[in-house]
Amino acid sequence: MTSQRTVAEGLFEWPAEEPRVHASRCDACSFVTFPAQDACPSCGADTVTATLLSRRGTLWTWTRQRFQPKNPPYLGREPASEFVPYAVGFVELPFTTDEDGTEVLTYAFRPVGKD
């Protein structure tokens, strides 16, 4: 059995049958941030509430990383000639507050499996 770990603690629910990413919502201006932060990057308030983002969203744009990124931050150890390209996308995810059901939008990305 292969062991598993998340790329970063607290980034998303794992293990879970339906994992969702963790975000933060500013208590002052309602700005939603992914990944979650301790303060609001929009208004600077230091009171935020942890929240989960939707599992579904709209892909607005994407590209394919065709060359090996610099290491660090890339953690791959393969030679550049063996690098496998991967896709990166800009995704808008719906978010609904618990208080009044207002939809707030944010974005995230995820790996795309091979077909």
N, C-alpha and C positions, 0 to 999 in steps of 0.2 A: 504494500500500500504506500502511495506517495504522500508525504506530509505536505500540508498547505499552510500558508500564512498570508495575511493581507499585506499590501504594499506599504500601508501606513495604518497605525492603530487609530480607531475611531473614524475612519474615512467612510466606511459603509458597514451595514449589518452583515456579519459572517460568523459562523455558518447560519444560513437561513434559506428556506425554500424559495423565498422571493426577496432577495437582498435589495435594499434601497440605500442611496447615499445620504450621509448626514450633512446638513447645512445649518446655518444660523440665520435667524431673523431678528433684525434690530427692533427693540422695544420702542424706540423713539420715532423712527421714520419708516419702519417695515421693510427696509432693504434686505433682500435675501442673498446670502453669500455661500458659494461652494468653492473650496471646502470651508467647513465651519470655522469661524474666527471668534476670538474673545471680545473684539470690539468691532464697531461698524466702520467699514472703509468708506462709506458714503457721507455720514454726518459726524463720525468720530465718537458717538455715544459708546459707553462701556457696558451697557446692559443689553444682552442678546439672549434669545431663547433658542434652544436646540430644536431642530425640526427635521423631518424626513421628506425628501423630494419624491415626486412621482416616478414610477418605473417606465412611463411612456412619455415621449416627447417628439419634437419636430426637428429633423436634421436640416439645418440651414445651409451648411457648406461642409466640404470635406476635402482632404488632400491625401496623398500617399507619401510617406517618408521613404524616399528611395536611396538615401545615402546614410551611412552609419554616423550618428551624432557623436560629438566629442565625448570622451570619457575622462572625468565626470562631466555632466551628471549622468550620462547613459551608463548603465551598469553591465552592458553586454561584454562578453569576453571573447567572442568569436573574431577571427580576422576580418578585415573589411571586405575581403572577397567572398566571405560566407554570410554576410549580413542579409537578413530577409526583410524586405520592405514591409511596412505596416501602415494601416489607415489611421487618420486622426480626423475627428469631426467636431463641429460646433453644434451642440444640441440644446434646444429650448425645452425645458421640462416644466409642466404645470405644477403649481404648488397651491394648496388650499389651506388657509389658516383654520385653526380650530374654533376661533371665536365667532366669526360671522360668515365664513365660507367664501371670502373674497379670494379670487385667483391672482396669484403673484407669479411672475415668470423668472426663471433663472436658467443656467445652462451647465452642462457637464459633458464628458466624453467617456467612451468605453471601447475596449477592443472589439474588433469585428472578426468573427470566425471565418475560416476558409470554407468555400463552397465546394 
